[in-house]
Amino acid sequence: MVEENNFESDLDDVINALDEDIDRSELKKKLEEYLSYGVPLDQAKNTLIKQYGGTLIVSQKKNLKDVQVNERGLNIVCRIISINPKEIEVKGEKRKIFYGFLGDETATRTFTSWKDFEINKGDVIQITNAYSREWRKEPQINLSESTDVTQLDPSTIESVVRSPATAKIIDLRGGMGNVEVTARLLSLEEKIVTARGKEKKIYSGIMGDTTGKIPYTSWKDFGLNENDVITVTNGYVKSWRGAPQLVFDENSQVEKLDSDKLPLQDIGTSLVSISILIERGGGADVMVEGTVLEVIKDSGLIYRCPECNRVLKNGMCGTHGEVQGIPDLRIKAILDDGTGSLNALFNRERTEQILGMTLDECKQTAEEVMNPALIEHKIIDNIIARPLQVTGDAFSDEFGLTFLVHTVHMLSLDITKQANDLLKELEE
Ligand SMILES: [Zn+2]
């Protein structure tokens, strides 16, 4: 039951927000009715105000860490960490939505925007009247048609924090600060760099947890060794060639853990969707499954300039003119997994694997028929519309996401299984 006398100041808020004089008892009755249906107080007040043509009350600004699931009328000041468009179908109609990460000094959350607010990565904005829902067991901020977005001075929020305090590698995004990550150092290299005119030793390599791998750089000597399992506190994430990279320095803490806390065999190359890779801007040693939609021109048997390694066009190098080309094999292909697509680059070894032919065999075959394009046609026959599982490194640039393929595995079109599944469905 809704208690009486509790809402006098709330009624004052509503009356103050209205242009017209509305009878207080009428408003009170309606407010109590909304509340009795379980409508949250702020939303009930704003609904009333809207109904009588007033201006919405901005509820108090909320810190992201205090946002719960299923809140309405949210008012947040945050920085956009990443934003990506996505086409979805709602009731048979195509709609463009946006998703990504936003953060303030207290937490980082995922968000979905159902309207184009023309916001960009790095923007600091005030969001009024958003709502939250549950996604992956955490509150997700949703911006709808009735949300307002105002651009603020970027210095309003200097850095954002990742929450929960402990982040998994797959969730790291360029621009995050104050992150805590537990990972195993899979490789470690010392390098001397010159920073502000001084020589400095830095330590870098690849680290991994159960969700994935990430390049790291340490600007301080923490006495690290390969295969150490460490917890880095107060690290930050930079973008390198678009992909996230973890950095730690004298402001960070590094704690060494028992190395069986994260056994080597638990560190996987995790399967990720292409949309996640696009959102992250890339990733180190990731696995993707998709279908080849297109083989791009200049795939197959190519000739490279012996001076600069560039691919020759009609036996000519753009810089060095007519040269004796060195034969090579490669594939450039568009791989799509239904969530997005990327440009996959296969080197000579991977191309030989796909063709089941060596470079020499390719050269010989092409020379016999005097048609180098024959190899490209063979590639198309072998991989177009074929599901592939690839591992490798992904980077992003103005052309989108480029994936350097390290391993390729042709997935079988499991026709028997599909047929059995269909039979089962029919029997049920
Ligand atoms: Zn050249």
Boltz pocket constraint, residues with backbone or C-beta under 6 A from the ligand:
constraints:
  - pocket:
      binder: B
      contacts: [[A, 305], [A, 306], [A, 307], [A, 308], [A, 309], [A, 310], [A, 317], [A, 318], [A, 319], [A, 320], [A, 321]]
      max_distance: 6.0
